[in-house]
Amino acid sequence: MPPETTLLAPNARRYVLEPGVIDDRSMLAFTNGHCHSLALAIHERTGWETVGLYSGSGSLEHVLAADPAGRFVDIGGVRRQPELVSDGRMLAPLDPSEISALPDVLGWAIPQPAIASEWVSSVLERVASGVAPERIGYFEETFRFLENFEVLVEWTESEGALYLRAFLRIRGSISSDWRRCASIPVAKNEQQERLIDFSREAFEAHLQMVQRGFNSRPELVFRNVEENLYSELPRSSENPSACPAPQDGR
């Protein structure tokens, strides 16, 4: 089994990672909790400027590195300025000393550039080769529920993958009939942290727990549907959505 490490992010999220490997797990961790750690690590290796991405209202959303050619770099590789500043967002230099103060000022995770340095070589290789930025993956599975229903469970990067979402419909219905029936948080461990191993294997384990819970208390599932009183399409192959702008920190 490959070596693993972890990074603690806000809201007691502890991400499981394989050092140096750019995959769904590292994409999630360095986009939803530790983008500033990677930006600092790239800065320490290359001397590149660190840059903040701000919302239109001035809230810091994401931290990247900027190379001498003016390209913006994060775990996904090169980000283009038009993509980053859509919807009124803004880019501005962010001094490393300001990044170190983010835990106290904004409640961000304590930066861990020493750990993030394990990924710098892989990121720089992607930059040099011109690989297009990847979208963070997501996981979904459908199972039969009772006699006439089916449930779709999905796990996405939304909210740092703290929750799995479940949707219910009558078997054979059209996709617009999905109704959200549950948001299930990843369970806490003995340290009261939520271990986020954003992988297919971890999702399958979560899915089994969801199935057991639904089968043991079906009345709660239908109660949730009745109380929600709305339809909401899951982010599935039936409803692909664009990857949102990076959201880090909190």
C-alpha positions as CSV (number, residue, x, y, z in Angstrom):
1,M,0.0,0.0,0.0
2,P,1.4,3.5,-0.9
3,P,2.4,5.8,1.9
4,E,-0.3,8.2,3.0
5,T,-0.3,11.5,4.9
6,T,-3.1,13.8,6.1
7,L,-3.9,17.5,6.2
8,L,-6.2,19.1,8.8
9,A,-8.6,21.7,7.3
10,P,-11.3,23.8,8.9
11,N,-14.5,22.2,10.2
12,A,-12.4,19.2,11.5
13,R,-11.8,17.9,8.0
14,R,-8.7,15.7,7.8
15,Y,-7.8,14.8,4.2
16,V,-6.1,11.6,3.4
17,L,-3.4,12.0,0.7
18,E,-0.7,10.1,-1.2
19,P,2.4,12.3,-1.2
20,G,3.2,13.8,-4.6
21,V,0.2,12.2,-6.4
22,I,-2.2,14.5,-8.2
23,D,-5.6,12.8,-8.0
24,D,-9.1,13.4,-6.7
25,R,-7.8,13.4,-3.1
26,S,-5.1,16.0,-3.5
27,M,-7.2,18.1,-5.9
28,L,-9.8,18.3,-3.1
29,A,-7.4,19.0,-0.3
30,F,-5.5,21.7,-2.1
31,T,-8.7,23.3,-3.4
32,N,-10.9,23.1,-0.3
33,G,-8.7,23.8,2.6
34,H,-5.0,24.0,1.8
35,C,-4.5,26.0,-1.4
36,H,-2.5,28.5,0.6
37,S,-0.1,25.7,1.7
38,L,0.6,24.7,-1.9
39,A,1.0,28.3,-3.0
40,L,3.6,28.9,-0.2
41,A,5.4,25.7,-1.1
42,I,5.6,26.7,-4.8
43,H,6.8,30.2,-3.7
44,E,9.5,28.7,-1.5
45,R,10.7,26.4,-4.3
46,T,10.6,28.9,-7.2
47,G,10.3,32.4,-5.8
48,W,7.0,32.9,-7.7
49,E,4.6,35.5,-6.3
50,T,1.7,34.4,-4.2
51,V,-1.7,35.8,-5.3
52,G,-5.2,35.9,-3.8
53,L,-8.4,35.3,-5.6
54,Y,-11.2,37.5,-4.1
55,S,-14.9,37.6,-4.6
56,G,-16.6,40.7,-5.9
57,S,-17.3,41.7,-2.3
58,G,-13.6,41.4,-1.4
59,S,-13.6,38.0,0.4
60,L,-10.5,35.9,-0.1
61,E,-11.6,32.6,-1.8
62,H,-8.4,31.0,-3.1
63,V,-4.6,31.4,-3.1
64,L,-2.4,30.6,-6.1
65,A,1.2,31.2,-7.3
66,A,1.9,33.4,-10.3
67,D,4.9,32.6,-12.5
68,P,7.1,35.3,-14.3
69,A,5.0,34.9,-17.4
70,G,1.9,35.9,-15.5
71,R,0.3,32.5,-15.4
72,F,-1.6,31.4,-12.3
73,V,-0.9,28.0,-10.8
74,D,-2.6,25.8,-8.3
75,I,-3.0,22.0,-7.8
76,G,-4.8,21.7,-11.1
77,G,-2.0,23.4,-13.1
78,V,-2.3,26.6,-15.0
79,R,-5.4,28.7,-14.4
80,R,-6.3,31.3,-17.0
81,Q,-7.1,34.8,-15.7
82,P,-10.4,35.2,-17.6
83,E,-11.6,32.0,-15.9
84,L,-10.5,33.1,-12.5
85,V,-12.0,36.7,-12.6
86,S,-15.4,35.7,-14.0
87,D,-18.4,36.9,-12.0
88,G,-16.6,39.9,-10.7
89,R,-13.8,38.1,-9.0
90,M,-10.4,39.9,-8.6
91,L,-6.8,38.8,-8.4
92,A,-4.3,40.7,-6.2
93,P,-0.8,40.0,-4.8
94,L,-0.9,38.3,-1.3
95,D,2.3,38.5,0.7
96,P,3.5,35.2,2.3
97,S,3.3,36.9,5.7
98,E,-0.4,37.6,5.1
99,I,-0.9,34.0,4.2
100,S,0.6,32.9,7.4
101,A,-1.9,35.2,9.3
102,L,-4.9,33.7,7.6
103,P,-5.7,31.2,10.4
104,D,-6.0,34.1,12.9
105,V,-7.6,36.6,10.5
106,L,-10.1,34.4,8.6
107,G,-10.1,31.0,10.4
108,W,-8.3,29.2,7.6
109,A,-6.2,26.1,8.2
110,I,-2.7,26.5,9.5
111,P,-0.6,26.5,6.4
112,Q,1.6,23.4,5.9
113,P,4.0,24.2,3.1
114,A,6.5,21.5,4.2
115,I,3.8,18.8,3.5
116,A,2.5,20.6,0.4
117,S,6.1,20.6,-1.0
118,E,5.7,16.9,-1.8
119,W,3.4,18.0,-4.7
120,V,5.4,20.9,-6.1
121,S,7.4,18.9,-8.6
122,S,4.2,17.2,-9.9
123,V,2.5,20.6,-10.3
124,L,5.5,22.2,-12.0
125,E,5.7,19.2,-14.4
126,R,2.0,19.8,-15.4
127,V,2.7,23.5,-15.9
128,A,5.7,22.8,-18.1
129,S,3.8,20.2,-20.2
130,G,0.8,22.4,-20.7
131,V,-1.7,19.9,-19.3
132,A,-5.1,21.5,-19.0
133,P,-6.5,21.9,-15.4
134,E,-8.5,18.9,-14.3
135,R,-12.0,19.0,-12.8
136,I,-12.3,17.3,-9.4
137,G,-14.1,14.0,-9.8
138,Y,-17.2,13.0,-8.0
139,F,-18.7,9.6,-7.1
140,E,-22.3,8.4,-7.5
141,E,-24.2,5.2,-7.2
142,T,-27.9,4.2,-7.4
143,F,-29.5,1.4,-5.4
144,R,-33.0,0.0,-5.2
145,F,-35.0,1.1,-2.2
146,L,-38.0,-0.9,-1.0
147,E,-40.1,-2.2,-3.8
148,N,-40.8,0.7,-6.0
149,F,-38.1,3.3,-5.4
150,E,-34.5,4.0,-6.1
151,V,-31.9,6.2,-4.4
152,L,-29.0,8.0,-5.9
153,V,-26.1,8.8,-3.6
154,E,-23.4,11.3,-4.6
155,W,-20.2,12.6,-3.0
156,T,-18.8,15.8,-4.5
157,E,-16.2,18.5,-3.6
158,S,-19.1,20.7,-2.4
159,E,-18.4,21.8,1.2
160,G,-15.1,20.0,1.2
161,A,-16.8,16.6,0.8
162,L,-18.1,16.8,4.3
163,Y,-21.5,15.4,3.2
164,L,-22.9,12.8,1.0
165,R,-26.3,13.7,-0.6
166,A,-29.0,11.2,-1.4
167,F,-32.0,11.6,-3.8
168,L,-35.1,9.5,-4.1
169,R,-37.5,8.8,-7.0
170,I,-40.0,6.2,-8.1
171,R,-38.2,3.6,-10.2
172,G,-38.3,4.4,-13.9
173,S,-39.1,8.0,-13.4
174,I,-37.5,10.8,-15.4
175,S,-34.4,12.5,-14.0
176,S,-36.3,15.6,-13.0
177,D,-38.3,13.6,-10.5
178,W,-35.3,13.2,-8.1
179,R,-36.0,14.7,-4.7
180,R,-33.3,15.2,-2.1
181,C,-34.0,13.0,0.9
182,A,-30.8,13.3,3.0
183,S,-27.5,15.0,3.5
184,I,-25.2,12.6,5.4
185,P,-22.1,13.9,7.1
186,V,-18.9,11.8,7.1
187,A,-18.7,10.2,10.5
188,K,-16.3,11.6,13.1
189,N,-13.4,9.5,14.4
190,E,-12.2,9.2,18.0
191,Q,-10.4,12.5,17.6
192,Q,-13.7,14.1,16.6
193,E,-12.4,14.7,13.1
194,R,-14.0,13.8,9.8
195,L,-11.6,11.7,7.8
196,I,-12.0,12.6,4.1
197,D,-10.5,10.0,1.9
198,F,-12.0,11.2,-1.4
199,S,-11.6,8.0,-3.3
200,R,-13.9,5.4,-4.9
201,E,-13.0,2.9,-2.1
202,A,-14.1,5.2,0.7
203,F,-17.2,6.1,-1.2
204,E,-18.2,2.5,-1.5
205,A,-17.8,2.1,2.3
206,H,-20.0,5.2,2.9
207,L,-22.6,3.9,0.4
208,Q,-23.0,0.7,2.4
209,M,-23.7,2.6,5.5
210,V,-26.2,4.8,3.7
211,Q,-28.0,1.7,2.4
212,R,-28.1,0.1,5.9
213,G,-29.5,3.3,7.4
214,F,-32.1,3.8,4.8
215,N,-33.3,0.2,5.0
216,S,-33.5,0.3,8.8
217,R,-35.5,3.6,9.0
218,P,-37.4,4.1,5.7
219,E,-40.0,6.3,7.3
220,L,-37.3,9.0,7.9
221,V,-36.5,9.0,4.2
222,F,-40.0,9.8,3.2
223,R,-40.4,12.3,6.0
224,N,-37.4,14.2,4.7
225,V,-38.8,14.2,1.2
226,E,-42.1,15.6,2.4
227,E,-40.5,18.3,4.6
228,N,-38.2,19.4,1.7
229,L,-41.1,19.9,-0.7
230,Y,-38.9,20.6,-3.6
231,S,-37.1,18.8,-6.4
232,E,-33.4,19.1,-6.9
233,L,-31.3,17.3,-9.5
234,P,-28.2,15.5,-8.3
235,R,-24.9,16.3,-9.9
236,S,-24.9,13.1,-11.9
237,S,-24.3,12.0,-15.5
238,E,-27.9,13.1,-16.1
239,N,-27.1,16.6,-14.9
240,P,-23.4,17.4,-15.5
241,S,-22.5,20.8,-14.1
242,A,-19.5,23.0,-14.6
243,C,-16.8,22.9,-12.0
244,P,-17.2,25.9,-9.7
245,A,-14.5,28.4,-9.0
246,P,-12.1,27.3,-6.3
247,Q,-13.4,27.8,-2.8
248,D,-10.9,27.4,-0.1
249,G,-10.3,28.2,3.6
250,R,-13.4,27.9,5.7
